[in-house]
Amino acid sequence: MGPGIHPHTLPPRPQRSQPKPATTRTHKLARDNLYHPRGNTYFFKSQFLTTLPYPSGSYAGKNIIVTGSNTGLGLEAARHFVRLGCSRMILAVRNLEKGNQAKASIEHSTGCSEGIISVWELDLCSYSSVQSFASRVSAELERVDILLLNAGVCALKGPWRIVEEDEEAITVNVVTTFLLAFLLFPKLRETARLFPDTVSPGPTMTVVTSLAHTYTDFRLSRTAPEGQLFKSLSSPDRPEAMFDDHTDQYFISKLLQIFLVRAMAAECPVEKTGVTINCVQPGFVKSGLFKFESHVHGLFAVAFGMAMNGLVARSTECGSRTLMHAASQGGKESGTHGGYLSDCMMDEPGEFVTGEEGRVVQERVWRELRGKVEGVCPGVLKGLEV
């Protein structure tokens, strides 16, 4: 359950400086079990012993898009970008009323000028909404310096909803998120090409993922027929659908995000496109993403969720610092292209991702997603050609 929106008391705007390049976590991490290879040692060190740097530097002249920015991590990241002087902030939201409330909150806390923040409609449950949003970006924005793909869903229980062609979490967290990424990638490339002197450290596309990708072994990838991975993920015959437990579906959607970031980065090298593609996991945060309701989950789950939020979870402002850091790592010098970031440094995703089986699954996911989005929007893949 997410906190309310409160104005922040913010320090004076710092002098212009470039974001620090990402460092890499090199120490050996405990691996306790199959589903959570980093284990409790990693989790508690990250949550309690890690101090995340407060965002600084200047974003003057930059146009920034943040999806899912009416609440939680997206809202607080947008607030930081505006505080640090971005020229345009596009709050890409499904609900315009809530988006305008977020806009008012940011304007109040930062004192920014009128016209800096715009609220644009984007519904990731709709192919046509994604395409309309991308067309508007192309028509109305001269440049896009940062695309922060933060929007997502996490329905752990409830009806098995098919949205467009796939189960809701797969559609929103994976298919339409990357459809939007593909549609806007040409604008990011154009920004790198047309504004080489002012774009430093380079345009960035960042996907917000989760440590939850380590909680699944993705057994379905071994049994789904070739060419039918997405269809199999959305089948009403899956145990997740029949037993009303969608937890693993969320974990899988986060795993697929990491596979696709790595595959897209390999297909579109920063040396040739000028665009950095990476992903970030913000840790366990007090966001509105996980919702526990007594009539659905039971009173114990509600009490447990509230206790975890109160005792362990980072504030949304603190978690948003990881988003800011990842989205500011443009340029090949940062070394984050195709990377997975955590706690404001480079990290390694779960062992399934980096192992040989993961490499094979990644190729399959990339191949099948490309076919799916090309069917939705013919020609969209041309923007990835180098």
FENQUI-V990356 format. One record per residue. N is the residue number from 0. RES is the residue in one small letter. PSI is psi as a letter, one per 40 degrees, with the letter a starting at -180 (999 if undefined). Layout:
BEGIN
n,res,psi
N,RES,PSI
N,RES,PSI
END
This chain:
BEGIN
n,res,psi
0,m,h
1,g,i
2,p,i
3,g,i
4,i,h
5,h,h
6,p,i
7,h,i
8,t,h
9,l,i
10,p,i
11,p,i
12,r,h
13,p,i
14,q,i
15,r,h
16,s,i
17,q,i
18,p,i
19,k,i
20,p,i
21,a,h
22,t,i
23,t,h
24,r,h
25,t,e
26,h,i
27,k,h
28,l,i
29,a,h
30,r,h
31,d,d
32,n,i
33,l,d
34,y,d
35,h,g
36,p,d
37,r,d
38,g,i
39,n,d
40,t,d
41,y,d
42,f,d
43,f,d
44,k,d
45,s,d
46,q,d
47,f,d
48,l,e
49,t,h
50,t,h
51,l,h
52,p,i
53,y,h
54,p,h
55,s,a
56,g,a
57,s,h
58,y,f
59,a,h
60,g,e
61,k,h
62,n,h
63,i,h
64,i,h
65,v,h
66,t,i
67,g,f
68,s,e
69,n,e
70,t,i
71,g,a
72,l,d
73,g,d
74,l,d
75,e,d
76,a,d
77,a,d
78,r,d
79,h,d
80,f,d
81,v,d
82,r,d
83,l,e
84,g,f
85,c,i
86,s,d
87,r,h
88,m,h
89,i,h
90,l,h
91,a,h
92,v,i
93,r,d
94,n,h
95,l,d
96,e,d
97,k,d
98,g,d
99,n,d
100,q,d
101,a,d
102,k,d
103,a,d
104,s,d
105,i,d
106,e,d
107,h,d
108,s,d
109,t,d
110,g,f
111,c,i
112,s,i
113,e,i
114,g,e
115,i,d
116,i,h
117,s,i
118,v,h
119,w,i
120,e,h
121,l,h
122,d,h
123,l,e
124,c,e
125,s,h
126,y,d
127,s,d
128,s,d
129,v,d
130,q,d
131,s,d
132,f,d
133,a,d
134,s,d
135,r,d
136,v,d
137,s,d
138,a,d
139,e,e
140,l,h
141,e,d
142,r,i
143,v,h
144,d,d
145,i,h
146,l,h
147,l,h
148,l,g
149,n,d
150,a,i
151,g,i
152,v,i
153,c,g
154,a,g
155,l,d
156,k,i
157,g,a
158,p,i
159,w,g
160,r,h
161,i,h
162,v,h
163,e,b
164,e,e
165,d,i
166,e,i
167,e,d
168,a,d
169,i,d
170,t,d
171,v,d
172,n,d
173,v,c
174,v,d
175,t,d
176,t,d
177,f,d
178,l,d
179,l,d
180,a,d
181,f,d
182,l,d
183,l,e
184,f,d
185,p,d
186,k,d
187,l,d
188,r,d
189,e,d
190,t,d
191,a,d
192,r,d
193,l,d
194,f,f
195,p,d
196,d,d
197,t,e
198,v,e
199,s,h
200,p,e
201,g,i
202,p,i
203,t,h
204,m,h
205,t,h
206,v,h
207,v,h
208,t,a
209,s,i
210,l,e
211,a,e
212,h,e
213,t,e
214,y,e
215,t,i
216,d,e
217,f,f
218,r,d
219,l,d
220,s,e
221,r,e
222,t,d
223,a,h
224,p,i
225,e,h
226,g,e
227,q,f
228,l,d
229,f,d
230,k,d
231,s,d
232,l,d
233,s,e
234,s,h
235,p,e
236,d,e
237,r,i
238,p,d
239,e,d
240,a,d
241,m,d
242,f,e
243,d,f
244,d,h
245,h,e
246,t,d
247,d,d
248,q,d
249,y,d
250,f,d
251,i,d
252,s,d
253,k,d
254,l,d
255,l,d
256,q,d
257,i,d
258,f,d
259,l,d
260,v,d
261,r,d
262,a,d
263,m,d
264,a,d
265,a,d
266,e,d
267,c,g
268,p,h
269,v,d
270,e,d
271,k,d
272,t,d
273,g,e
274,v,h
275,t,h
276,i,h
277,n,i
278,c,i
279,v,i
280,q,h
281,p,e
282,g,a
283,f,h
284,v,i
285,k,g
286,s,i
287,g,e
288,l,d
289,f,h
290,k,h
291,f,h
292,e,h
293,s,d
294,h,e
295,v,d
296,h,e
297,g,i
298,l,d
299,f,d
300,a,d
301,v,d
302,a,d
303,f,d
304,g,d
305,m,d
306,a,d
307,m,d
308,n,d
309,g,d
310,l,d
311,v,d
312,a,i
313,r,i
314,s,i
315,t,d
316,e,d
317,c,d
318,g,d
319,s,e
320,r,d
321,t,d
322,l,d
323,m,d
324,h,d
325,a,d
326,a,e
327,s,e
328,q,f
329,g,i
330,g,i
331,k,d
332,e,d
333,s,d
334,g,e
335,t,e
336,h,h
337,g,e
338,g,i
339,y,h
340,l,i
341,s,h
342,d,f
343,c,f
344,m,i
345,m,i
346,d,i
347,e,h
348,p,a
349,g,i
350,e,d
351,f,d
352,v,d
353,t,e
354,g,i
355,e,d
356,e,d
357,g,d
358,r,d
359,v,d
360,v,d
361,q,d
362,e,d
363,r,d
364,v,d
365,w,d
366,r,d
367,e,d
368,l,d
369,r,d
370,g,d
371,k,d
372,v,d
373,e,d
374,g,d
375,v,d
376,c,g
377,p,h
378,g,e
379,v,d
380,l,e
381,k,d
382,g,e
383,l,e
384,e,h
385,v,999
END
